Amino acid sequence: MTETLFLTSDDVAGLATPAEFVDAVRDAYRQRGEGAPAEPRTKLTNEDPPGFLTTYAAVLPETGAMGGYAYSAGFGASDAWFMTPLFDAESGEPLALIDGASMNPFKTGAAGAVGVDALAREDATTLAILGSGAQARGQLRATAAVRDLETVWVYSPTKESRESFAGEMDRRLDASVAAVASPAAAVEDADIVVTATNASEPVFDGDRLEDGAHVTAMGQYTPGKRELDATTIERAKYVPDLRARATQDAGSFMHALDEGVVDEDHIYAELGEVVAGEVEGRENDQEVTVFDSGGTGIETVAGGYLLYEKAKSEGLGTTIDFSPASESLTGE
């Protein structure tokens, strides 16, 4: 039997800072850029009751861990459940099983921030965020760890939600954070634009992007839905988290393909290739860049292992026993 650490949501809540998540995820993408294995998500849908089961995974050899997410949403519970199994990347033995919902905005926000750090201008100080939910909160807190933000404009369709979000973030961050009444008002003059929505159609007009702006899009990973219009994709140096995702579930890119404004050669590089220095990221202060973040096992394993190490050092969690196949795979 192998003792495996089980960590509840309460165990891992507040265990790591946004900056620590960013550091772990940046190193994970570097490993990916140097050849670490990772695959896009697999999503299985069910019609009755409506729901879906999603998995994705990655191996991070230098971190010493592998694993990913398995999560369900909908079905009879009409809710979502996130499990993060972690394995030792040398022995293959299970290390931990983490209730992964609470870390989701932090590890996803960290991926977005790594994209900002790799592709946005160094002097970027103004940010537009479209969305006001948990993921928007994670994106903004992580981005504030990689750029000295001075001004943040927030838009989401519900006035009360965007104003509440802006008030909370204004108190939490050093930047001035305020709600605005339209996407155009948010995007105007923004150095960085972050979309964290559940929208099915583009959430801003790509013609309104300033030259030199960076966009991180993370709210949609469904072929039929998109946060960015074809103009934004066409104008931009386009960098997905995984190249295979771009034509599998990156709706914004797939719509631009269908409209004929780009072809597959428009995919500049994976984020990991930029982070690892295999290709240059931003090459001048005028180009528009896009990081299309649909969620991968890369940030999930990195974030999960960070929490696992911290929990071990603080004596958190309980142990559960796993029996190896050599003992239990008997058919008896």
N, C-alpha and C positions, 0 to 999 in steps of 0.2 A: 504494500500500500504506500501511496505517496501523499504526504500532507500538502494540501493546497490552501492558500489563503482566500477566504471569502470576505469581500468588502461590501458593506451596505452603502446606500446613498448617504446616510448620516456619517459613516466612517470617512468618506472621501470629501464631504462638503467642506469647502474652505481650506483644504489640505495643501493646495498649491496656488501660487499667485498667477495672474495672467502672464506676467513676464517669464515665469518658470515654464509655463506651458509653451510659450513662444520659443524659448531656447531649445526645449526638447523636440518640438515639431520641426524647427529649422534643421537641427542635426539629422532628424529622420528623413527629411526631403533631400539633404545632402547624400545620405546613404542611397536613397532611391536613384538620385542622379548618377551615382557610381555603380549602379547595377542591382540594388536590392530588389527582390521580387515584390510585386503588388499587382492586384487585379481590380478592375472596376466592380461596382456592386452588381449583385444578382438580385433581382426583384421578382418575386412570385406573387401574382395577384389572385384573389379569390372573389367570386361574384356574390355568393350567398352563403353566409353573411359576408358583406363587403369588407375586404381587408387585404393586407399584403404582408409578406415575410421577406425581409431583406438581409443579405449577408455581404460582407466584404472582408478582405484579409491582406496582410502584409507580413514579410519577414524582415526584421532589422538586425542584421548580423552583429554590428558593432554595439548596438544597444544590448544585445543578448536576449531579445524577446521576439516573439511572433504571435499572431492572433488576429483579432479584429472585432467586428460587431456582428451580432445576430439580433435583429429586433423585429417585432411585430407591431402592427397598428391596425386599428379597426376591429373587425370580427365582432363577436358578441359583446366584448368589453367596451368597445368604442373608445379605446385608449391606446397607448403605446408602451412597450416594454423593451428595455435595452439590456442585453447581456454582453459583457466583454470577457471572453476567455483569453488568458495569456499563457503561453508556453515558453519554456527555456529554449533558446535558439540553438543551443549546443546539444543538450541531452534529449530534448523533445518532451521532457516531463512538464506536467501542468504546474504553473506558478500561482495563478490566481484566477478567481472568477469575480468580476466586479459588476455590481448594479450600476450600469453605465449612463443612466439618464442625466444625472446631475453634472457629469463632466462634459456632456455633449456641447453646450455652448462655448465652453472654454477650449476644448481641443479643436472645434471647428473655427472658433474665433482666432485661435493661434495660427491655423492654416491660412486664414485670410490675411493675418498680419504678416506672415512670412511672405505672402505674395506682395503685399504693400512694400515691405522692406526690400524685396528683390527688384521691384518694378517702378515704384513711385519715385518722384524726384526727392532728392535728399532734403531739399528746403521746403517740402510740402507742409503747410500748416493749417489749411482749411479743408474740412471734410463734410461731405453730404452723406447722410445715411437715410435710406428709404426703407422703412420698417421700424417697428417699435416693440417687438416681442423679445423673447429670451435670446434668440439668435442675434438680433440686432445689438442687444446688450453685450453679448460675448464678443462680437466683432469690434464694437467701439472700444471696449476696455482693452482688448488685445492690441488694436491699432495704436492706442495711446501709449503702448509700451515700446513702439518702434519709431514713432514720429512725435515731435514736440508740437502737438496740436494747439492752436490758438482759438479757432472758431469751428463749431460744429453746427450744421443746420439739419434738422430732423423733419422728415415728412412721413406720415402714414395717413390713410384715408379718414380715420376717426380722430376728430379734433382732440377729444379728451385723452386718447391714448398717446398721441404724439406730444401733447403738452405735459402729461405725467412723466413720460420717458425723458423728455428734455429736462424737466425739473430734477429728476433723480440723477441723471448723468452730469448736470451742471454742478450739483453738490459733490459728486464723487470724483470728477476729473478736474484738472487744473484749467482746462479749456473752458471758454464760454460756449454753452450749449443752449440753443433756442429752437423752438418749433416754427415751421413756416407753413403756409397755406397751400403750397403746390410743389410738385416735383421740380418744375422749372426754377422756382425760387431757391430750392435746395441746391440744384446742380450748378446754377450760375456762379462762375468764378471759383468753383471748387477744385482744389488740387487732387483730391481723392474722393471717389464716389463708391459707396458700398450699398449693394442691394441685398436685403435680407427679408424677402417677402414670400408670400404664397401666391403671387399674381400669376395669371395665365398669359397675360399679354404684357408687352414692354412697359416699364414703369417710368421711363423718361425718354425724351427725344434726343437721339444721338447727335443731332446737329448742334445741340446746345452745349455739348462738352467743350471745355476750353482746350486749346492745343496744350499738350503737355500733361493732361489729366491722366490719372490712373483709375481704373474701375475694378473692383472686386465684386463678382456676382456669385452668390452662394445659396440663393433661396430655391432654385429650381433644378431638378435633375430628372426631367421627364421629357421625352421627345416632343410631345405636343404642347409643352408650356415653355415660356421664356420670360426672362426679366429684361433682356437687352434686345433692342431692335437691330435690324440688319445694318443700319447705318453705323452703329457703334462697333459692331464686329468688323465691318469693312474698313473703318478708319483705324482700327487698333492693331497693334502687335498682340496676337492672340496666344495666350499661354494657359493651357488647362492643367489640372493636377495630374491627370493621367491622359496620355495621348489617345488611348483606346476609348476613353469616355466621350471624346468630342463627337464621334459619329454613332455613339450608342445611346446616350441619354442627355447630352448637352443641348437642350432644346434651342437655346439662342443661336448656337453655331449651326445646328441642323436647319433651322429656318433660313439662316443666311445662305447656306448651301442651296436649299430649295429655291430661293429667290435668285440664285445665280450671281450673287455679288462677290462670292468667294468660292474657292475650291479647297480641297483638302491640303494643298500646299500652303494655305494660309495659316495652318497650325505652326507657330514659330518653334516651340519647344515645350517640353514638360517643365513644370516648376522646378522639379528636382535637378534638371539639367542646368537651369540658371543658378540655383543655389550652389551646386557643386562646381560652378565655374566652367562647365563644359561649353556653354555658349554665353554670350554677353546678354545682359538683361536690357535695361534702358540704355540707349545709345546717344540720346540727345534730349534736350529739355522741351522739345516741341512735339515729340511723338506721343500718341495716345496708346496706353497699354491696358490690356484686360487680363485679369486672372479669373478663370472660370473654375470655381471650387464646388464640386458636387459631393464631396465627402469620400474618403478613402480609408483603408486600413492603416495607412501611413501615420496620419495624425492620431488615429485611435490607439494603435499599439504604443506610440510614443507617449501619449497622454496617460494611458492605462499603466504603463510601466513606471512613469514618474510617480503616480499615486501609489502604486505597489511598493516602491522603494521607500517613500515617505511613510506609508502606513507601517511598514516593517520597523522602521527606525523609531516610531512612536508607540509601537506595541498595539496597534489597532487591528480590528478584524478578528475573525474566528477561523479555525481550520476545519477543512472537510477532507475526507479520504477518497482518493481515486485508486482503483485497482488496475494494475497494468494488464495489457492484453495477454501477456505471457502466463498470467495467473488465472484470468477470468474467461478468456476466449477458448472455452473447452467444448462447448456444445453439449455438456452434460446436463 
